[in-house]
């Protein structure tokens, strides 16, 4: 199974560059982005993202639901177990109508990792998957996840229609990480679902698995990738593998085929099979710079990296032509990653955590916190060793002020609110001292 060589569609006109302050509005709310994609999302204390897709079952009276759920390792409570660390969690799923439960199941799962570092991963590091036979119909679907080593519990729900796929038709595309699927209807598909339908920009391939039922031998599919505005950014014609009664295809979109942001992947039958294939089937996807941070715009990323230590690499990203950006981003990611043995770029993750904290803590008169003087210093140098607020003694100081001290850098900085409106600015001398310290810190990265 596979796709013919795909091609990129002409790029639509570039969107206006975002203002620096607007970039943070959704950056730290990835759950909302996944929610707008129609996924089941649960927040703290045990955040997860889940989805359901449906394929035909061997029993014509039921449909096979493919349930995928993902979460980060750091959401679970790990315990030392000999030379490794283990976490245990409980998953419950139910399909119910307005009057009764139609299908319920529950399982207990164990996650085992070798190192302490793996227990605090913030990316999508735990994937749970089940295949469930359900009668076609309209249901309320409830998902509950419990940490068996802690009191944390989270719930998610949505209304969904389980389609009838017996006879002639086509499944919705299913985002997968790996696996060939199946060659017979009687088998359970061999695949690992991609519950978030997400992929890292310029780094990984995005794969979709689709099945057809009752299509003529030799039928082909037209595949399209659309960006958030509905513009086509990629298309291909896909060959099906199988028989008249059952066939499938795995469509692979290579790194660089897709721009960063939300989109939809759509398939439809072509030629003589079009009449029997019904309407086109589609599913959402997300191309982001990180599955933890909802960064879905290239210019937004450049803006957010304004304080990043490796500015020579940020300049390369800024100068890259659109067709060069995926490759340059991959080079940037590798060059700035302090530990290539882990799937995360710890330097970037730490940087964005500082941006997040600064944005929450240092907001001034409507200005985003990370763009204030205190935000800039915090993101660049980190938490000060000592903070002294002499704003209460305005009569002696003449104006409200705050002093930050960094012992290791032998640096003392003063922020003053000259006009009394809560806008603390570095004094001219402190600005010069900070700039010298920033150069020193970046030189040692």
N, C-alpha and C positions, 0 to 999 in steps of 0.2 A: 504494500500500500504506500502511496506517496503522491506528491504533487509534481506537476511539470514545473519548469523554471518560471517563477513568478516575475512580475514586472511592476515597477512603481508607476503610479499615475502622476501626471503633471502636478507639481506642488501648487496649492492655492496661495492666494496673496497672503503675505505675512501679517499676523495679527499685531496690533499695536503693543509696544513693550509695556509691561506692567510698571506701575509706580512702585518704588522700593517698599513702601509701607504696606501695600496691599498683598505682597507676596506671603506675609506671615499669617494672613487671616485663615487660610485652610491648611497651612503647612503642618500644624500640630494636631490636626483633626482628621487623620486618615480614615477613621471610622465613618465620618460623614461622607467622604468620597466613595467608600465602598457601599455605603447605604444608598447613595444616588444611583449606583450601578444595579440596584435591586437585590443585593446580597443580604443575608441575615447577619446582623451585627450586634454584638453585646459589648458593653463597656466594662470598666472596672467593677469589682476587683479581679475579675477573671476574663479579660477581653478576648473575644474570638470573632472570626469571620467564617460564615458557613454558606453553602449553596446546595441546591438540588438541581439535577438534570435528569432527563428521562430517556430510556431506550426501551426497545421492545423486549418483552419477556417470552420465554418458551411457551408459557401458558397464555393463550389468546385472551383470557378473561382478566389478565392483570398486566401491569406495566412495571418495569424495573427502574426504581429510583436510584440514582447514583448520588449518595450523600457525601460531601466533602467538607471538612472543618479544619481550620488552621489557627494556630496561636503561637505566641513566642514562648520560649523556654522560661524566661524570667517571670511569666505569669503564674507558674507552678511552684509549689514548695518542694524542693529537692532535699533528700536526706542521704547521708553517707551510708553506703552499703558495700563494705569491704574496700576494694580498690576502685570502686565506681560510685556514681550518684544516681539515685532513682527518684522518680516522681510518679504518683498514681492519680488518675482522674477517672471520673464516672460520666458517661454520656447517656442521655435519655432523649428519644425522639418519638413524637406521637403525631399521627394523622387523625384529625377529628372533624366531624361535621358539626352543625349547630346542636345536634341532639345526642351524639354518641361518639365514642372512640372507635375508629376502624382498624388502626394498626398502631402498635406500640412496640418499642424494643429498647433495651438498655444493655450496656456493656461496661466493663471495667478495664482500663488500659494502664500499662506501665511504660514509662519512658526511662531508658537507662543511658547515661552518658559517662565518658571516661574522666573528664576533667571538670574542675570547678568553673572554669571559664565558660564551658558550654552551658552551664545552668543559668547563666545571666544573659544569654543571647537575646537581643531585642528584635531580631528579624523573624520571619516565618520559619520556625525551626521544628514545630510539631504539626504533623498532618495526620488526621483521622479520616478514615474512609469506610463506608459500608454500602452494600447493595441490598435494596429492600423491595420486595414484590408488593405492590399496592394496586387495589382496584381503581380504574379510572374514575375521576370525579373531582369535585371542588372541595378543598379541605383547608382547615386551619392547621398549620404545621408549627409545633412547639419544639424547641431545642433547649435542653438544660445541660450545663457542664458543671461538675462539682470537683473541687480539689479534695482528694481523700486524705491528704496530709495537713489540711488547713480548713477553716470554715468558709473559705471563698466559694461562691456559687454565682453563676451568671445565666441569664435566660435570653432567648431570642425567639421571635415568631414572625410568621407572615402567612397570608392567604395565597394559595397556589392551586393551579389546575393540573391534575395528573392526566396527561393526554392518553387517548386510546391509539396505540401504534400497531395494532394487529391489521394485517392486510397490506395496503399500499400506502407509502408515505416516507417520511424522513425525520430523523431525530434532530433536535437542536445541536449545534456544535458544542462540544465539551472541551474546555481547556484542560490540557494534561501536561504533566512534566515528562512522563515517559510511558512506554508500553505500546504493544501493537494492537490492543483491543481484543477482538475475537473474530473467528472465521465461521462460527456456527451459532445460531440463535440459542441453542441449548446450553452454551457455555456462558460463564460469567466473564465479562471483559477483563483482560489482563492489562491494567493501566494504573497509573498513579495520577489522580486528579489534581488540578491546580485550582484550589477552592476560590482564590481571589481573582483568578483570571488575569494575573499580573505578571509582568516581566521587567527586568532591569534594562534600562535604556542602553542600547549599543552593546550589551554583554551576552544576553541569552537569546535563544530562539523561542518563539511563541508557537506552541503546537495545539492544533484542534483536531479532535476525533469526531467523525460523523458517520452515521449508519443510514442506509436506505433499505426499504422493504418493498418487494414487488416491482422493482424497476427492471426494464429490459436489459439484457446482457449488453455490455458495451456502453451503458449510460455514463454520462459525465456530469460533473458539477461545475458551475460557475462560482468562484469564490472571490469575495471582495472584502477589503478592509476600509472602513470609513473613519474619519476623524470625528471629533466632537461636534464639528459644524456640519457633518454629513458629507464632506468632500471625500471622494475616493482617493486613497493614498497607495493602494496596492490591489492588484487583481491577478487571477490565474484561472486556468481550466484544469480541473482535477479528475484524474482517472480513478474509477471505483474498482475494487478488487472483491470478487465473490461470485455469486450466482444470481439468477433472476429473482429468487425469493429473498436473498439477503446479501448485501454488499456493504463495504465500509471503505473509508479513506482517512488517512492521516495527513493533514495539511501543515506544512512547516513554513513559518515566516522567519527569515534569517535576521540576525542583528543588522540594523540599519534599514530594514524594509519599512519600519514604522517610526513616526515621529513620537516625541514624548507627549503624554496626555491620555485622556479617555478616548475610547473609540468603540466601534462595533464590528464584529466579524460576521459576514453574511454568506450563506450558500444557497444556491437554487439549482434545480435540474435544468439541463439544456437539451435541445433537440427533441427527438420523439418522446423522451421521458418526461418532458416538462408538464404535459397534461396530467400525468399520474403523480407527480411529485408534490402537487399542491403549492401553497405559498412558500416564499423564501423563509428560511430559518436563520435566526441570528442570535448572538450572545455578546455581552459587553466584555471589554478588556481594558486593561490599564497599563500603560508604559510609563514608568516612573524612575527617578534616580534612586529611589529607596522604597522598600515596601513598608518601612516604618514611618517615613515622612511623606506627606502627600505633595510632592514636588512634581508638577505636571506641566511645566513650561520652561523651555531652555533659557530664555532671557530672565525668568524668575530665578532660576538657579544661579546664574551669573550675578544677579543682584544680591542674592543671599550670601554669596561667597566673598563679599567685599572686605571682610575682616579675616579671611582664612590665611593661615600662615604662609602657604605656598603661592604667593601672588604671581610668580612667574608662570605657574601652571594655569592659574585663573586667566591670565592674559592670553595664553594659548587657546583656551576655551572661547574667549571673547572674540579672537581673531579668526576662528575656524569657520570656513564656509559651510553652509547647510549640509552639503553632501559629505563633508569631512567630520562633522560633529560626533557621530557614533564612535569612530575610531579614535578621535582625540579624547573623548570622554573615557574610553577604555584605558588609554595610556595614562590619563590623569588619575584614574582610580588606582591603577597599579603603582604609580609613582608615589602617591601620597599615603598608601596603605602601610602602616607600621608593622603589620603581621600578616604576611601573605598566606599563612597556613590556616587562617580563619576565613569564613565567608563574609564577614563584615569588614568595613574599613573603619577601624576604631577611631582614627583621627577625625573623619567626617562625622561619625556618630557623636563624638564628644563635642565637636564644634556646634552641631545643631542643637544639642542639649543646652549648651550655653546660650545660644540664640533664643531658645524657648524660654529659659529662665529669665534672661534679660528682658525679653518682651513682656513678660508677666509682671516683673518687679519694678521696672524703671519707666513706666509710661508717664508722660508729662504733657498736660494740656492737650490731649488728643494725639500726641505724637507716639508712634510705635516705640515701645521701650527699648528695643535693640538698636534703634537709630538715634537715641539720645547720647549725650556724651558719656554718661555713666554706663549705658548699654554697650557703647563702643569699647570702653576700657574693660568692662567685664568679659565681653566675648573674646577680646584680644589677650588679656592677661589672666583671666580667671578670677576666682574669689579673692578679695583682699584679706590680708592677715588681720587687719584692724580697721574698724570704721568708727569715726567720731563725728557726731552730728552736733554742730554748735549753732544750729538754727534758732534755738530757744534763747540764745543770748545775743540778740540782734543789737542791743544797745551798746555792747562792747565791740562787736565785730563790725558793725555798720551795715551788714547784710547777712542774709541767711547763707549758711555754708555747710559743707560736708568734707571731711578729710579721710582719704583712703591711704593705707600704708601696705606696701609689699616688702617684706623683710628681705627675702632672697635677692630681690632686685635693688635693694637699698633705695626705694622709691617712695616718695610721699606726694600725693596729688590732692589738689584742692578744687572743689566744685562750688561755685557761687551762684546764688539766685539774686541777681542784681535788682530786678524789677519787682520781686515779691510775688510772681505769678507761678512759682513752683517749677521753673525751668532752670535746672542746675547746669551750669556750663563750666568747663575747665578754665581756670585762669590762664592767661597767655603763657606764663612761665610753666605752669603744669602741663599745658598742651605740648610745649617743646620737650619737657622731660618725658612725657608719655610717648611721644613719637620716637625719641631715642631708645626708650625701653622696648617699644614694639619692634624696632629694627634689631635690637639685641636678641629678643626672643625668637624672631623669625630666622635669624642667622644660625641659631643653635638647633633648629628643627631638623 
